[in-house]
Amino acid sequence: MSEYRIRPLETGEHREAWDLFRASLHVSPGSDEEWDRAALSHQQRRSVGAFGPGLIGTARSFDAELLVPGGAKVPLAAVTGIGVRAGWTRRGVLTSMIEAQLADFTERGIVAATLRATEGAIYGRYGYGIATHAQNVLVDRHRARLRPEVPPGGQVHVLDLGDAVPQWPELYAATGFTRPGAMTRPPVFWGGHESQVRRLSPFPRTAVHHSPAGVDGYLVYYVDRESTPVKLHVPGFHYTSPEAFAGLWRFLLSVDLVDEIALMYRPLGEPTSLLFTNPHTAKIETTHDETWLRLVDVPAALAARTYGVAEPVVLEVHDRMLPANDGRYRIGPGGVERTGVTADLELDVDTLAMLYLGEWRPAPLALAGRITGADEKTLARTETLFGTERNPWCGTDF
């Protein structure tokens, strides 16, 4: 008999699980006020617990949708709140909880799962792969001069937190769901998001960009007056047009009593430095993994996205945890089908997740031993099939 058991959590057990998760991150238990907001982010019947002598582990998720190349949306589980009590780690508790999660996702028709990894060595063995990256950018406000051809932008309105929170869902739906890798933000997301923003600053504000066609961009920002130099932090920045991108940047540069502008979680390839007469005004401080993606239903995931124009490639996929995904898939511009013919290349399901949104080129994955059996021509065809015009990016932290 196992020394612990796994089962779904009841609503009354969510706070204990929340405190256990915080403890696993070496954070003290939350206050009643914090829990009142955090409770809003716990979707019913989406948390599991491991029980030995009491609760020893927890993991939860919420339902969303993932935007895939070509514009389709697939059912997504956003996994978070994973923690194991000290003294119970490295005893299979995490593996058992993830197995239970994947079984539930499969039963409910979830096509993909995503998480943000606190440690990079953990989740690959469960089929998660790094599918998008993000970067932090620092701009010297005193040196920043916009190039003359930068669009003038539209009108910007600034909202305090109380006025902004009710508008965030509509603002994000209008401006944030644009790139492959983006995810919808269901109602259960927003309570946790508000708590996260409140932890960053007691006085965060939202700037909304308006064009003649309506709202086409917004950002969330706060100023840290205690830092030296004084920094304006931007944890959220979404837009749908060059005019909105430029208009919001004109606004940021207009904020007084600020020395530096620090942007968090930006997509790779975003042309911030090209706005300025001196590109060195903007510096990339760090680049880090963002989306860890798990393809729960490989046939459905492959069928949902579109592909570039190239001769088809046959992939042989291996999935240790969900063997129903094992097999060979013929992928071409016309779609995907299972096949029994000889494979052109082999890869594990975590590597397929890395290819899926277009972030990684096949050749580097082959160089690292993540793809085997392919020659250069096959890798080139695979790159054409899976490549995307824009870098994928999620832009949602949870």
C-alpha positions in Angstrom: 0.0 0.0 0.0 1.3 3.5 -0.8 2.2 5.7 2.1 0.0 8.5 0.6 -3.1 8.8 -1.6 -4.1 11.3 -4.2 -7.6 12.8 -4.5 -9.3 16.0 -5.7 -9.6 18.7 -3.0 -12.8 20.0 -1.6 -13.4 23.8 -1.5 -12.8 23.9 2.2 -9.3 22.5 1.7 -8.1 25.1 -0.8 -6.7 27.5 1.8 -4.6 24.7 3.5 -3.3 23.8 0.0 -2.5 27.5 -0.7 -0.5 27.8 2.5 1.3 24.5 1.8 2.2 25.9 -1.7 3.5 29.1 -0.1 5.5 27.1 2.4 7.1 25.1 -0.4 8.4 28.5 -1.8 9.6 29.5 1.7 6.9 32.1 2.0 4.9 32.6 5.2 1.1 31.8 5.4 -1.1 34.5 3.8 -3.4 36.9 5.6 -7.2 36.6 5.5 -7.3 39.5 3.2 -4.8 37.9 0.8 -6.7 34.7 0.9 -10.0 36.4 0.1 -8.5 37.5 -3.2 -6.5 34.3 -3.8 -9.6 32.2 -3.3 -11.1 33.7 -6.4 -8.3 32.0 -8.5 -9.2 28.5 -7.3 -11.5 26.9 -9.9 -13.7 24.2 -8.4 -12.7 20.6 -8.9 -9.3 21.6 -10.4 -7.1 21.0 -7.4 -5.5 17.7 -6.3 -3.9 16.9 -3.0 -1.6 14.2 -1.7 -2.5 12.9 1.7 -0.3 11.0 4.1 -0.5 12.2 7.7 -2.6 15.2 6.5 -2.0 17.2 3.3 1.5 16.7 2.0 1.3 17.9 -1.5 -0.9 20.0 -3.8 -1.3 21.0 -7.5 -4.1 22.9 -9.2 -5.0 24.3 -12.6 -7.7 26.4 -14.3 -9.3 26.1 -17.7 -8.4 28.4 -20.5 -7.7 28.3 -24.2 -4.4 28.4 -26.1 -3.9 30.3 -29.4 -2.0 28.1 -31.8 -0.3 29.0 -35.2 -3.0 29.6 -37.7 -5.4 31.3 -35.3 -7.3 28.3 -33.8 -7.9 27.9 -30.1 -7.5 24.6 -28.2 -8.6 23.7 -24.6 -5.8 24.5 -22.2 -5.1 23.7 -18.5 -3.0 26.3 -16.8 -1.1 24.4 -14.1 0.0 26.3 -10.9 0.2 26.0 -7.1 2.4 22.9 -7.1 4.1 22.2 -3.8 5.2 19.3 -1.7 5.7 19.6 2.1 9.2 19.5 3.4 10.2 16.0 4.4 8.1 14.5 1.7 10.0 15.6 -1.4 11.7 13.0 -3.6 9.3 10.3 -2.6 7.1 10.3 -5.8 4.5 12.7 -4.5 4.9 15.2 -7.3 4.9 12.4 -9.9 1.7 11.0 -8.5 -0.1 14.3 -8.5 1.0 15.1 -12.1 -0.2 11.6 -13.2 -3.5 12.4 -11.6 -3.7 15.8 -13.4 -2.9 14.3 -16.8 -5.5 11.6 -16.4 -8.0 14.3 -15.5 -7.0 16.4 -18.5 -7.3 13.5 -20.8 -10.7 12.6 -19.6 -12.0 16.1 -19.9 -10.6 16.6 -23.5 -7.9 19.1 -22.6 -5.5 19.3 -25.6 -2.5 21.1 -23.9 -1.3 22.1 -20.5 1.0 24.9 -19.5 3.0 26.0 -16.4 5.7 28.4 -15.3 8.6 26.5 -13.9 10.4 27.6 -10.7 13.1 25.0 -11.4 14.1 23.9 -14.9 15.1 20.4 -14.1 11.7 19.1 -12.9 9.1 19.2 -15.7 10.8 17.8 -18.8 10.4 14.3 -17.4 6.6 14.9 -17.4 6.5 15.9 -21.0 6.6 19.6 -20.6 9.0 21.5 -22.9 10.0 25.2 -23.1 7.8 26.6 -25.9 8.3 30.3 -25.5 10.8 32.7 -24.0 10.5 36.2 -22.7 13.0 39.0 -21.9 13.3 41.9 -19.5 14.2 45.2 -21.1 15.6 48.3 -19.4 15.4 51.8 -21.0 17.4 54.8 -20.0 14.6 57.4 -20.0 17.0 60.4 -19.9 18.8 59.2 -23.1 15.7 58.0 -24.9 14.8 60.0 -28.0 12.2 58.6 -30.4 13.1 58.4 -34.1 11.2 60.9 -36.3 9.3 58.2 -38.2 7.8 56.6 -35.0 4.0 57.0 -35.3 2.4 59.7 -33.2 0.0 57.4 -31.5 -3.5 58.2 -30.2 -4.9 59.3 -26.9 -3.9 57.7 -23.6 -6.1 57.6 -20.5 -4.7 56.6 -17.1 -6.8 54.6 -14.6 -6.2 54.0 -10.9 -6.4 50.4 -9.7 -10.0 50.6 -8.6 -11.2 51.8 -11.9 -8.9 49.5 -13.9 -9.6 46.2 -12.4 -13.2 45.9 -13.7 -11.9 46.8 -17.2 -8.9 44.5 -17.3 -10.8 41.5 -18.8 -12.2 43.6 -21.7 -8.8 45.3 -22.3 -7.0 42.0 -22.5 -9.5 40.4 -24.7 -9.2 43.3 -27.1 -5.4 43.6 -27.2 -3.6 40.6 -25.6 -4.8 37.6 -27.5 -2.8 38.1 -30.7 0.3 35.8 -30.9 0.7 32.1 -31.1 1.2 31.0 -27.5 -1.2 33.5 -26.0 -3.9 32.2 -23.6 -7.3 33.4 -22.7 -7.8 34.8 -19.2 -11.0 33.3 -17.8 -12.8 34.9 -14.8 -11.0 32.7 -12.4 -7.7 34.2 -13.5 -8.4 37.8 -12.5 -8.5 37.6 -8.7 -5.0 36.1 -8.6 -3.8 38.6 -11.1 -5.0 41.5 -9.0 -3.3 40.0 -5.9 -0.1 39.7 -7.9 -0.2 43.4 -9.1 -1.0 44.6 -5.5 2.0 42.7 -4.2 4.2 44.6 -6.7 3.1 48.1 -5.6 0.5 49.8 -3.5 -0.2 52.3 -6.3 -0.2 50.5 -9.7 -1.9 52.3 -12.6 -3.2 51.3 -16.0 -2.6 53.4 -19.2 -5.1 52.7 -22.0 -4.4 53.7 -25.6 -7.3 54.8 -27.8 -7.3 55.1 -31.6 -10.2 56.2 -33.9 -11.2 52.5 -34.0 -11.3 52.1 -30.2 -9.0 50.6 -27.6 -6.0 49.0 -29.2 -3.4 48.8 -26.4 -2.9 49.1 -22.6 -0.2 48.7 -20.1 0.1 48.3 -16.3 2.8 50.2 -14.5 4.1 51.5 -11.2 7.0 53.7 -10.0 9.4 52.5 -7.4 10.4 55.8 -5.7 12.7 54.0 -3.2 15.0 52.6 -5.9 18.1 54.4 -7.1 17.9 55.2 -9.9 14.1 55.6 -9.8 12.4 53.0 -11.9 9.1 52.8 -13.7 8.2 49.1 -13.9 5.9 47.7 -16.6 4.6 44.2 -15.8 2.0 44.2 -18.5 2.0 45.7 -22.0 -0.3 44.7 -24.8 -1.1 46.3 -28.2 -2.6 45.5 -31.6 -1.0 48.1 -33.9 2.2 50.1 -34.4 0.3 53.3 -33.4 -0.6 51.8 -30.0 2.9 50.5 -29.5 4.3 53.9 -30.2 1.6 55.8 -28.4 2.1 53.8 -25.2 5.9 54.4 -25.4 5.4 58.1 -25.8 3.3 58.0 -22.7 6.0 56.1 -20.7 8.6 58.5 -21.7 6.4 61.4 -20.5 6.2 60.2 -16.9 8.1 62.6 -14.7 10.5 61.9 -11.9 11.6 58.6 -13.5 15.2 57.6 -14.5 14.7 54.1 -16.0 11.8 52.1 -17.5 11.9 48.4 -16.8 9.7 46.1 -18.9 9.1 42.6 -17.8 8.2 39.4 -19.7 8.5 40.9 -23.2 8.4 38.8 -26.4 11.6 38.0 -28.3 12.0 40.2 -31.4 9.9 43.1 -30.1 11.6 46.1 -31.7 11.8 48.4 -28.6 15.4 49.5 -29.3 14.5 50.4 -32.9 12.2 53.2 -31.6 15.1 55.2 -30.4 17.7 57.3 -32.2 20.3 55.5 -30.1 19.4 51.7 -29.9 21.7 51.3 -26.9 19.1 53.3 -24.9 17.3 49.9 -24.6 19.1 47.0 -23.1 18.0 43.4 -22.7 18.7 42.5 -19.1 17.7 38.9 -19.1 16.1 36.3 -21.3 14.3 33.4 -19.6 11.9 30.6 -20.3 8.2 31.6 -20.2 5.8 28.9 -21.4 6.4 25.3 -20.5 4.0 23.4 -22.7 2.6 19.9 -22.5 0.7 18.4 -25.4 -1.9 16.2 -23.7 -3.6 15.1 -26.9 -0.9 15.0 -29.6 -3.2 14.2 -32.5 -5.7 17.0 -31.7 -2.9 19.5 -31.0 -1.1 18.7 -34.3 -4.4 18.9 -36.2 -5.4 22.2 -34.7 -2.5 24.3 -36.1 -1.5 25.2 -39.6 1.8 24.4 -41.4 4.1 26.0 -43.9 4.5 24.9 -47.5 7.0 22.0 -47.7 7.1 18.3 -48.5 5.5 16.4 -45.6 7.6 15.0 -42.8 6.8 11.9 -40.7 7.5 12.3 -37.0 7.7 9.4 -34.6 6.6 10.7 -31.2 7.3 9.0 -27.8 5.3 9.8 -24.7 6.2 7.8 -21.6 3.3 9.1 -19.5 0.5 9.2 -22.1 1.2 6.2 -24.4 -1.9 6.9 -26.5 0.2 9.8 -28.0 2.9 7.4 -29.2 3.1 6.8 -32.9 4.0 8.3 -36.3 2.4 11.4 -37.7 2.6 12.5 -41.3 2.6 16.4 -41.2 2.2 18.6 -44.3 0.5 21.7 -45.5 -2.7 19.8 -46.0 -2.9 18.6 -42.4 -1.9 15.7 -40.2 -2.6 11.9 -40.2 -1.4 8.9 -38.3 0.7 6.6 -40.4 2.7 3.4 -40.3 5.4 4.4 -42.8 9.0 4.8 -41.8 9.6 8.0 -39.8 11.8 10.8 -41.0 12.8 11.8 -37.4 12.1 10.8 -33.8 11.5 13.0 -30.8 9.9 12.9 -27.3 6.7 14.7 -26.6 8.5 17.5 -24.6 10.6 18.3 -27.7 7.5 18.3 -29.9 6.0 20.9 -27.5 9.1 23.0 -28.1 8.5 22.8 -31.8 4.8 23.2 -31.7 4.4 27.0 -31.4 7.4 27.8 -33.7 9.8 29.0 -31.0 12.6 26.5 -31.7 14.2 25.6 -35.0 14.6 21.8 -35.5 18.4 22.0 -36.3 19.5 23.2 -32.8 17.2 20.6 -31.3 18.9 17.9 -33.4 22.3 19.3 -32.4 21.4 18.9 -28.8 20.2 15.3 -29.4 16.5 16.1 -28.9 15.7 15.1 -32.5 17.2 12.0 -34.0 17.2 10.3 -37.4 16.9 13.4 -39.5 19.3 14.7 -42.2 19.7 18.4 -43.0 17.1 18.4 -45.7 14.5 16.8 -43.4 15.3 19.4 -40.7 14.9 22.2 -43.2 11.5 20.9 -44.3 10.4 20.5 -40.7 11.5 24.1 -40.0 9.4 25.4 -42.9 6.4 23.4 -41.7 6.5 24.5 -38.1 7.9 28.0 -38.5 5.8 31.1 -37.6 5.9 34.7 -38.9 6.0 36.1 -35.3 7.8 34.8 -32.3 5.3 33.0 -30.1 4.6 34.5 -26.7 2.1 34.1 -23.9 2.4 37.3 -21.9 0.4 35.9 -19.0 1.9 35.0 -15.7 0.0 33.0 -13.2 
